[in-house]
Amino acid sequence: MGLGLYVHIPFCARRCSYCDFCTVEYNGDLVGQYHDLLKMEVEMYPFSERVETVYFGGGSPSLYPVEFLRDLLSFISYSFDTDLLEATIEANPWELNLENLKQWRDIGFNRLSIGIQSSEREILERCDRPVPRNLRDRLMASRDIFQNLNLDFILGLPGENESNVAGNLEMISEVNPDHVSYYVFDSDHETKLMRLVRNDMIDLPENEIVEGLHDIILDSLSKMGFCRYEISSWEKGNCECLHNLKYWRNEKYLGFGVSAGSHFDRKRYVNTSDLLEYRYLVNLKRRPVAEMMENSVIQEVFETLFMGLRLVEGVDLSKLKLPEELNNTLVSELRVHLSDYLSPDNARIRLNDNGMDLSRSVLEKLMEIKEEIEVAFST
């Protein structure tokens, strides 16, 4: 399997209240400096393996100047052995004009991922995310220019109800993307929105409401011909996100830029999220890593399970080539503690429908199993 490369572009015009990603306000001079730093960081990783996927995320990569995007893609092709099956750029609706769309496609991006979040203007404004009034026209133009199009939505934002979910589904039906990501809002992170919730200044929909709306989404996307292949991801026409599959299958990938993560040779790296520290370290010709961990065999196995059980395909333990005793113990523990959540498939460990809908409970039980196995095999 080839490498995946992730490039973090942290610049945004504004910060949405639900966002916990590493972002900074757009500044032209700062963007130019960051661009040079990214190229310097790329030079620190002289990998010989083939690069198959590139993903520009953020932040708002669609704000990044086209000449910088072109230069980075060219620099990556020069620095690595590239045979790109997929090159994704994330975009906000505001930057979806014909000139940008055509230029992104022409410089080498073949997949466009648009952050819609909701079709309901009132919900977005409540979350500090204004939306252009001609959004549907912009989406249809995107559909015409990109053969691989993803739309992102968030379920469970303030004011969510059946009516605006119906509006989201109508938008999906009308635009007819190749891929849909529909995430349930994660209230565990420290964000402006969650501070407002804790201070009783804004309310989130009740869990029962969100669960009912999620059932509607599952049923509707299926009727539209979408296939659910990951907890929050649907595709049609064999358009799974190849880059994200590398994360979910715990394969090799490199991340460049502030807060970006990497995984290879059982090592996991996370870059600093402090832009000043990032600049300081890169200028010293040092990798801007804030955290590094070398996994034990058991740690690597459970990271593979944590990620792989998000996928409908699950995890084929035989590919991990574990010692027989460890493999047998692992399978036994999983079947005993997760029987209500697993499919009766002897070849793979994968979640049934109940497990897909209760993935948080599954992850909690996995942590308990991991601790038991670590104790059993540490002696």
Contacts in CASP RR format, 6 or more apart in sequence:
PFRMAT RR
TARGET T0000
AUTHOR 0000-0000-0000
METHOD contacts of the structure
MODEL  1
MGLGLYVHIPFCARRCSYCDFCTVEYNGDLVGQYHDLLKMEVEMYPFSER
VETVYFGGGSPSLYPVEFLRDLLSFISYSFDTDLLEATIEANPWELNLEN
LKQWRDIGFNRLSIGIQSSEREILERCDRPVPRNLRDRLMASRDIFQNLN
LDFILGLPGENESNVAGNLEMISEVNPDHVSYYVFDSDHETKLMRLVRND
MIDLPENEIVEGLHDIILDSLSKMGFCRYEISSWEKGNCECLHNLKYWRN
EKYLGFGVSAGSHFDRKRYVNTSDLLEYRYLVNLKRRPVAEMMENSVIQE
VFETLFMGLRLVEGVDLSKLKLPEELNNTLVSELRVHLSDYLSPDNARIR
LNDNGMDLSRSVLEKLMEIKEEIEVAFST
1 52 0 8 1.000
1 246 0 8 1.000
1 251 0 8 1.000
1 252 0 8 1.000
2 49 0 8 1.000
2 50 0 8 1.000
2 51 0 8 1.000
2 52 0 8 1.000
2 251 0 8 1.000
2 252 0 8 1.000
3 47 0 8 1.000
3 49 0 8 1.000
3 50 0 8 1.000
3 51 0 8 1.000
3 52 0 8 1.000
3 53 0 8 1.000
3 80 0 8 1.000
3 252 0 8 1.000
3 253 0 8 1.000
3 254 0 8 1.000
3 264 0 8 1.000
4 51 0 8 1.000
4 52 0 8 1.000
4 53 0 8 1.000
4 54 0 8 1.000
4 55 0 8 1.000
4 243 0 8 1.000
4 246 0 8 1.000
4 251 0 8 1.000
4 252 0 8 1.000
4 253 0 8 1.000
4 254 0 8 1.000
5 51 0 8 1.000
5 53 0 8 1.000
5 54 0 8 1.000
5 55 0 8 1.000
5 76 0 8 1.000
5 80 0 8 1.000
5 253 0 8 1.000
5 254 0 8 1.000
5 255 0 8 1.000
5 256 0 8 1.000
6 54 0 8 1.000
6 55 0 8 1.000
6 57 0 8 1.000
6 243 0 8 1.000
6 253 0 8 1.000
6 254 0 8 1.000
6 255 0 8 1.000
6 256 0 8 1.000
6 260 0 8 1.000
6 261 0 8 1.000
7 38 0 8 1.000
7 54 0 8 1.000
7 55 0 8 1.000
7 56 0 8 1.000
7 57 0 8 1.000
7 61 0 8 1.000
7 72 0 8 1.000
7 255 0 8 1.000
7 256 0 8 1.000
7 257 0 8 1.000
7 260 0 8 1.000
8 22 0 8 1.000
8 57 0 8 1.000
8 58 0 8 1.000
8 59 0 8 1.000
8 255 0 8 1.000
8 256 0 8 1.000
8 257 0 8 1.000
8 258 0 8 1.000
8 259 0 8 1.000
8 260 0 8 1.000
8 271 0 8 1.000
9 56 0 8 1.000
9 57 0 8 1.000
9 58 0 8 1.000
9 59 0 8 1.000
9 60 0 8 1.000
9 61 0 8 1.000
9 63 0 8 1.000
9 64 0 8 1.000
10 21 0 8 1.000
10 22 0 8 1.000
10 23 0 8 1.000
10 24 0 8 1.000
10 34 0 8 1.000
10 58 0 8 1.000
10 59 0 8 1.000
10 257 0 8 1.000
10 258 0 8 1.000
10 259 0 8 1.000
10 275 0 8 1.000
11 23 0 8 1.000
11 24 0 8 1.000
11 25 0 8 1.000
11 26 0 8 1.000
11 27 0 8 1.000
11 30 0 8 1.000
11 31 0 8 1.000
11 34 0 8 1.000
11 59 0 8 1.000
11 60 0 8 1.000
11 63 0 8 1.000
11 64 0 8 1.000
12 23 0 8 1.000
12 24 0 8 1.000
12 25 0 8 1.000
12 26 0 8 1.000
12 58 0 8 1.000
12 59 0 8 1.000
12 60 0 8 1.000
12 63 0 8 1.000
13 25 0 8 1.000
13 26 0 8 1.000
13 60 0 8 1.000
13 63 0 8 1.000
13 92 0 8 1.000
13 94 0 8 1.000
14 25 0 8 1.000
14 128 0 8 1.000
14 129 0 8 1.000
15 23 0 8 1.000
15 25 0 8 1.000
15 128 0 8 1.000
15 192 0 8 1.000
16 117 0 8 1.000
16 127 0 8 1.000
16 128 0 8 1.000
16 129 0 8 1.000
17 126 0 8 1.000
17 127 0 8 1.000
17 128 0 8 1.000
17 129 0 8 1.000
17 191 0 8 1.000
17 192 0 8 1.000
17 193 0 8 1.000
17 196 0 8 1.000
18 127 0 8 1.000
18 154 0 8 1.000
18 157 0 8 1.000
18 185 0 8 1.000
18 191 0 8 1.000
18 192 0 8 1.000
18 193 0 8 1.000
19 191 0 8 1.000
20 189 0 8 1.000
20 190 0 8 1.000
20 191 0 8 1.000
21 58 0 8 1.000
21 59 0 8 1.000
21 259 0 8 1.000
22 58 0 8 1.000
22 59 0 8 1.000
22 258 0 8 1.000
22 259 0 8 1.000
22 273 0 8 1.000
23 58 0 8 1.000
23 59 0 8 1.000
23 60 0 8 1.000
24 30 0 8 1.000
24 275 0 8 1.000
26 60 0 8 1.000
26 63 0 8 1.000
30 275 0 8 1.000
31 64 0 8 1.000
31 65 0 8 1.000
31 68 0 8 1.000
32 68 0 8 1.000
33 279 0 8 1.000
34 257 0 8 1.000
34 275 0 8 1.000
35 68 0 8 1.000
35 71 0 8 1.000
35 72 0 8 1.000
37 257 0 8 1.000
37 278 0 8 1.000
37 279 0 8 1.000
37 282 0 8 1.000
37 283 0 8 1.000
38 72 0 8 1.000
38 256 0 8 1.000
38 257 0 8 1.000
39 71 0 8 1.000
39 72 0 8 1.000
39 75 0 8 1.000
40 282 0 8 1.000
40 283 0 8 1.000
40 285 0 8 1.000
41 256 0 8 1.000
41 257 0 8 1.000
41 282 0 8 1.000
41 287 0 8 1.000
41 288 0 8 1.000
42 75 0 8 1.000
42 76 0 8 1.000
42 79 0 8 1.000
42 256 0 8 1.000
43 79 0 8 1.000
44 285 0 8 1.000
44 287 0 8 1.000
45 254 0 8 1.000
47 80 0 8 1.000
47 254 0 8 1.000
48 81 0 8 1.000
49 81 0 8 1.000
49 252 0 8 1.000
50 80 0 8 1.000
50 81 0 8 1.000
50 82 0 8 1.000
50 83 0 8 1.000
51 76 0 8 1.000
51 80 0 8 1.000
51 81 0 8 1.000
51 82 0 8 1.000
51 83 0 8 1.000
51 84 0 8 1.000
52 83 0 8 1.000
52 84 0 8 1.000
52 85 0 8 1.000
52 86 0 8 1.000
52 242 0 8 1.000
53 84 0 8 1.000
53 85 0 8 1.000
53 86 0 8 1.000
53 87 0 8 1.000
53 88 0 8 1.000
53 242 0 8 1.000
53 243 0 8 1.000
53 246 0 8 1.000
54 73 0 8 1.000
54 76 0 8 1.000
54 82 0 8 1.000
54 84 0 8 1.000
54 86 0 8 1.000
54 87 0 8 1.000
54 88 0 8 1.000
54 243 0 8 1.000
55 87 0 8 1.000
55 88 0 8 1.000
55 243 0 8 1.000
55 244 0 8 1.000
56 64 0 8 1.000
56 69 0 8 1.000
56 72 0 8 1.000
56 88 0 8 1.000
56 89 0 8 1.000
56 90 0 8 1.000
56 109 0 8 1.000
57 88 0 8 1.000
57 89 0 8 1.000
57 90 0 8 1.000
58 90 0 8 1.000
59 90 0 8 1.000
60 90 0 8 1.000
60 91 0 8 1.000
60 92 0 8 1.000
60 95 0 8 1.000
61 69 0 8 1.000
61 89 0 8 1.000
61 90 0 8 1.000
61 91 0 8 1.000
62 89 0 8 1.000
62 90 0 8 1.000
62 91 0 8 1.000
62 92 0 8 1.000
62 94 0 8 1.000
62 95 0 8 1.000
62 96 0 8 1.000
62 100 0 8 1.000
62 104 0 8 1.000
63 92 0 8 1.000
63 95 0 8 1.000
66 100 0 8 1.000
66 103 0 8 1.000
66 104 0 8 1.000
66 107 0 8 1.000
69 89 0 8 1.000
69 104 0 8 1.000
69 107 0 8 1.000
69 109 0 8 1.000
70 107 0 8 1.000
73 87 0 8 1.000
73 107 0 8 1.000
73 108 0 8 1.000
73 109 0 8 1.000
76 82 0 8 1.000
84 108 0 8 1.000
84 110 0 8 1.000
85 242 0 8 1.000
86 110 0 8 1.000
86 111 0 8 1.000
86 148 0 8 1.000
86 241 0 8 1.000
86 242 0 8 1.000
86 243 0 8 1.000
87 108 0 8 1.000
87 109 0 8 1.000
87 110 0 8 1.000
87 111 0 8 1.000
88 109 0 8 1.000
88 111 0 8 1.000
88 112 0 8 1.000
88 113 0 8 1.000
88 150 0 8 1.000
88 241 0 8 1.000
88 243 0 8 1.000
89 104 0 8 1.000
89 109 0 8 1.000
89 111 0 8 1.000
89 112 0 8 1.000
89 113 0 8 1.000
90 113 0 8 1.000
90 114 0 8 1.000
90 115 0 8 1.000
91 100 0 8 1.000
91 104 0 8 1.000
91 112 0 8 1.000
91 113 0 8 1.000
91 114 0 8 1.000
91 115 0 8 1.000
91 142 0 8 1.000
92 114 0 8 1.000
92 115 0 8 1.000
93 114 0 8 1.000
93 115 0 8 1.000
93 116 0 8 1.000
93 131 0 8 1.000
93 132 0 8 1.000
93 135 0 8 1.000
93 138 0 8 1.000
93 139 0 8 1.000
94 132 0 8 1.000
96 114 0 8 1.000
96 138 0 8 1.000
96 139 0 8 1.000
96 141 0 8 1.000
96 142 0 8 1.000
97 138 0 8 1.000
97 141 0 8 1.000
98 141 0 8 1.000
98 145 0 8 1.000
101 112 0 8 1.000
101 141 0 8 1.000
101 142 0 8 1.000
101 145 0 8 1.000
101 146 0 8 1.000
102 145 0 8 1.000
104 112 0 8 1.000
105 145 0 8 1.000
105 146 0 8 1.000
110 146 0 8 1.000
110 147 0 8 1.000
110 148 0 8 1.000
111 146 0 8 1.000
111 148 0 8 1.000
111 149 0 8 1.000
111 150 0 8 1.000
111 241 0 8 1.000
112 142 0 8 1.000
112 146 0 8 1.000
112 148 0 8 1.000
112 149 0 8 1.000
112 150 0 8 1.000
113 150 0 8 1.000
113 151 0 8 1.000
113 152 0 8 1.000
113 179 0 8 1.000
113 181 0 8 1.000
114 139 0 8 1.000
114 142 0 8 1.000
114 149 0 8 1.000
114 150 0 8 1.000
114 151 0 8 1.000
114 152 0 8 1.000
115 151 0 8 1.000
115 152 0 8 1.000
116 135 0 8 1.000
116 139 0 8 1.000
116 151 0 8 1.000
116 152 0 8 1.000
116 153 0 8 1.000
116 168 0 8 1.000
116 171 0 8 1.000
117 123 0 8 1.000
117 124 0 8 1.000
117 127 0 8 1.000
117 129 0 8 1.000
117 152 0 8 1.000
117 153 0 8 1.000
117 154 0 8 1.000
117 157 0 8 1.000
118 124 0 8 1.000
118 153 0 8 1.000
118 154 0 8 1.000
118 157 0 8 1.000
118 160 0 8 1.000
118 164 0 8 1.000
118 168 0 8 1.000
119 135 0 8 1.000
119 164 0 8 1.000
119 167 0 8 1.000
119 168 0 8 1.000
119 170 0 8 1.000
119 171 0 8 1.000
120 159 0 8 1.000
120 164 0 8 1.000
120 167 0 8 1.000
120 168 0 8 1.000
121 131 0 8 1.000
122 159 0 8 1.000
123 157 0 8 1.000
123 158 0 8 1.000
123 159 0 8 1.000
123 160 0 8 1.000
123 164 0 8 1.000
124 130 0 8 1.000
124 131 0 8 1.000
125 131 0 8 1.000
126 157 0 8 1.000
126 158 0 8 1.000
126 159 0 8 1.000
126 202 0 8 1.000
127 157 0 8 1.000
127 158 0 8 1.000
127 193 0 8 1.000
128 192 0 8 1.000
132 138 0 8 1.000
136 171 0 8 1.000
136 174 0 8 1.000
136 175 0 8 1.000
139 151 0 8 1.000
139 171 0 8 1.000
139 175 0 8 1.000
140 174 0 8 1.000
140 175 0 8 1.000
142 149 0 8 1.000
142 175 0 8 1.000
143 149 0 8 1.000
143 175 0 8 1.000
143 176 0 8 1.000
143 177 0 8 1.000
147 178 0 8 1.000
148 178 0 8 1.000
148 179 0 8 1.000
148 239 0 8 1.000
149 175 0 8 1.000
149 177 0 8 1.000
149 178 0 8 1.000
149 179 0 8 1.000
150 177 0 8 1.000
150 178 0 8 1.000
150 179 0 8 1.000
150 180 0 8 1.000
150 181 0 8 1.000
150 241 0 8 1.000
151 171 0 8 1.000
151 172 0 8 1.000
151 175 0 8 1.000
151 177 0 8 1.000
151 179 0 8 1.000
151 180 0 8 1.000
151 181 0 8 1.000
152 181 0 8 1.000
152 182 0 8 1.000
152 183 0 8 1.000
153 168 0 8 1.000
153 180 0 8 1.000
153 181 0 8 1.000
153 182 0 8 1.000
153 183 0 8 1.000
154 182 0 8 1.000
154 183 0 8 1.000
154 184 0 8 1.000
154 185 0 8 1.000
155 165 0 8 1.000
155 182 0 8 1.000
155 183 0 8 1.000
155 184 0 8 1.000
155 185 0 8 1.000
155 210 0 8 1.000
155 213 0 8 1.000
155 214 0 8 1.000
155 217 0 8 1.000
156 184 0 8 1.000
156 185 0 8 1.000
156 204 0 8 1.000
156 205 0 8 1.000
156 210 0 8 1.000
156 213 0 8 1.000
157 185 0 8 1.000
157 204 0 8 1.000
158 193 0 8 1.000
158 202 0 8 1.000
158 203 0 8 1.000
158 204 0 8 1.000
158 205 0 8 1.000
159 203 0 8 1.000
159 205 0 8 1.000
160 205 0 8 1.000
160 209 0 8 1.000
160 210 0 8 1.000
160 213 0 8 1.000
161 205 0 8 1.000
161 209 0 8 1.000
161 213 0 8 1.000
162 213 0 8 1.000
162 216 0 8 1.000
165 213 0 8 1.000
165 216 0 8 1.000
165 217 0 8 1.000
169 216 0 8 1.000
169 217 0 8 1.000
169 220 0 8 1.000
169 221 0 8 1.000
169 224 0 8 1.000
172 180 0 8 1.000
172 221 0 8 1.000
172 224 0 8 1.000
173 224 0 8 1.000
178 235 0 8 1.000
178 236 0 8 1.000
178 237 0 8 1.000
178 239 0 8 1.000
179 233 0 8 1.000
179 234 0 8 1.000
179 235 0 8 1.000
179 236 0 8 1.000
179 239 0 8 1.000
179 240 0 8 1.000
179 241 0 8 1.000
180 221 0 8 1.000
180 226 0 8 1.000
180 233 0 8 1.000
180 234 0 8 1.000
180 235 0 8 1.000
181 232 0 8 1.000
181 233 0 8 1.000
181 234 0 8 1.000
182 217 0 8 1.000
182 221 0 8 1.000
182 232 0 8 1.000
182 234 0 8 1.000
183 232 0 8 1.000
184 210 0 8 1.000
184 214 0 8 1.000
184 232 0 8 1.000
185 204 0 8 1.000
187 194 0 8 1.000
187 197 0 8 1.000
187 204 0 8 1.000
193 202 0 8 1.000
196 202 0 8 1.000
197 203 0 8 1.000
197 204 0 8 1.000
205 213 0 8 1.000
211 357 0 8 1.000
214 357 0 8 1.000
218 228 0 8 1.000
221 228 0 8 1.000
221 234 0 8 1.000
222 228 0 8 1.000
224 236 0 8 1.000
225 236 0 8 1.000
226 234 0 8 1.000
226 235 0 8 1.000
226 236 0 8 1.000
227 234 0 8 1.000
227 235 0 8 1.000
227 236 0 8 1.000
228 234 0 8 1.000
228 312 0 8 1.000
228 356 0 8 1.000
229 235 0 8 1.000
229 240 0 8 1.000
229 311 0 8 1.000
229 312 0 8 1.000
229 313 0 8 1.000
230 244 0 8 1.000
230 248 0 8 1.000
230 310 0 8 1.000
230 311 0 8 1.000
230 312 0 8 1.000
231 310 0 8 1.000
231 356 0 8 1.000
231 359 0 8 1.000
233 240 0 8 1.000
233 241 0 8 1.000
233 244 0 8 1.000
235 241 0 8 1.000
243 253 0 8 1.000
245 251 0 8 1.000
245 311 0 8 1.000
246 252 0 8 1.000
246 253 0 8 1.000
247 253 0 8 1.000
247 307 0 8 1.000
248 307 0 8 1.000
248 308 0 8 1.000
248 310 0 8 1.000
248 311 0 8 1.000
249 304 0 8 1.000
249 307 0 8 1.000
249 308 0 8 1.000
249 311 0 8 1.000
250 263 0 8 1.000
250 300 0 8 1.000
250 303 0 8 1.000
250 304 0 8 1.000
250 307 0 8 1.000
250 308 0 8 1.000
251 263 0 8 1.000
252 263 0 8 1.000
252 264 0 8 1.000
253 261 0 8 1.000
253 262 0 8 1.000
253 263 0 8 1.000
253 264 0 8 1.000
254 262 0 8 1.000
254 264 0 8 1.000
255 261 0 8 1.000
255 262 0 8 1.000
255 271 0 8 1.000
256 271 0 8 1.000
257 271 0 8 1.000
257 278 0 8 1.000
257 288 0 8 1.000
258 271 0 8 1.000
258 272 0 8 1.000
258 273 0 8 1.000
258 274 0 8 1.000
258 275 0 8 1.000
258 278 0 8 1.000
258 288 0 8 1.000
259 270 0 8 1.000
259 271 0 8 1.000
259 272 0 8 1.000
259 273 0 8 1.000
260 270 0 8 1.000
260 271 0 8 1.000
261 268 0 8 1.000
261 269 0 8 1.000
261 270 0 8 1.000
261 271 0 8 1.000
262 268 0 8 1.000
262 269 0 8 1.000
262 270 0 8 1.000
263 269 0 8 1.000
266 294 0 8 1.000
266 295 0 8 1.000
266 300 0 8 1.000
267 292 0 8 1.000
267 293 0 8 1.000
267 294 0 8 1.000
267 295 0 8 1.000
268 291 0 8 1.000
268 292 0 8 1.000
268 293 0 8 1.000
268 295 0 8 1.000
268 303 0 8 1.000
269 287 0 8 1.000
269 289 0 8 1.000
269 291 0 8 1.000
269 292 0 8 1.000
270 289 0 8 1.000
270 290 0 8 1.000
270 291 0 8 1.000
270 292 0 8 1.000
271 278 0 8 1.000
271 288 0 8 1.000
271 289 0 8 1.000
271 290 0 8 1.000
272 278 0 8 1.000
272 281 0 8 1.000
272 288 0 8 1.000
272 289 0 8 1.000
272 290 0 8 1.000
273 290 0 8 1.000
277 288 0 8 1.000
277 290 0 8 1.000
278 288 0 8 1.000
281 287 0 8 1.000
281 288 0 8 1.000
282 288 0 8 1.000
295 303 0 8 1.000
297 322 0 8 1.000
297 326 0 8 1.000
298 326 0 8 1.000
298 370 0 8 1.000
298 373 0 8 1.000
298 374 0 8 1.000
298 377 0 8 1.000
301 320 0 8 1.000
301 322 0 8 1.000
301 330 0 8 1.000
302 366 0 8 1.000
302 370 0 8 1.000
304 315 0 8 1.000
304 320 0 8 1.000
305 315 0 8 1.000
305 349 0 8 1.000
305 366 0 8 1.000
306 363 0 8 1.000
306 366 0 8 1.000
308 314 0 8 1.000
308 315 0 8 1.000
309 315 0 8 1.000
309 349 0 8 1.000
309 350 0 8 1.000
309 351 0 8 1.000
309 359 0 8 1.000
309 362 0 8 1.000
309 366 0 8 1.000
310 359 0 8 1.000
311 350 0 8 1.000
312 350 0 8 1.000
312 351 0 8 1.000
312 356 0 8 1.000
313 348 0 8 1.000
313 350 0 8 1.000
314 348 0 8 1.000
314 349 0 8 1.000
314 350 0 8 1.000
314 351 0 8 1.000
315 348 0 8 1.000
315 349 0 8 1.000
315 350 0 8 1.000
316 347 0 8 1.000
316 348 0 8 1.000
317 327 0 8 1.000
317 330 0 8 1.000
317 331 0 8 1.000
317 348 0 8 1.000
317 349 0 8 1.000
318 347 0 8 1.000
320 327 0 8 1.000
322 330 0 8 1.000
326 373 0 8 1.000
326 377 0 8 1.000
329 373 0 8 1.000
329 376 0 8 1.000
329 377 0 8 1.000
330 369 0 8 1.000
330 373 0 8 1.000
331 349 0 8 1.000
333 369 0 8 1.000
333 372 0 8 1.000
333 373 0 8 1.000
334 342 0 8 1.000
334 349 0 8 1.000
334 369 0 8 1.000
335 342 0 8 1.000
337 365 0 8 1.000
337 368 0 8 1.000
337 369 0 8 1.000
338 362 0 8 1.000
338 365 0 8 1.000
338 366 0 8 1.000
338 369 0 8 1.000
340 354 0 8 1.000
340 355 0 8 1.000
341 351 0 8 1.000
341 352 0 8 1.000
341 354 0 8 1.000
341 355 0 8 1.000
341 358 0 8 1.000
341 361 0 8 1.000
341 362 0 8 1.000
341 365 0 8 1.000
342 349 0 8 1.000
342 350 0 8 1.000
342 351 0 8 1.000
342 352 0 8 1.000
342 355 0 8 1.000
343 350 0 8 1.000
343 351 0 8 1.000
343 352 0 8 1.000
351 359 0 8 1.000
351 362 0 8 1.000
355 361 0 8 1.000
355 362 0 8 1.000
END
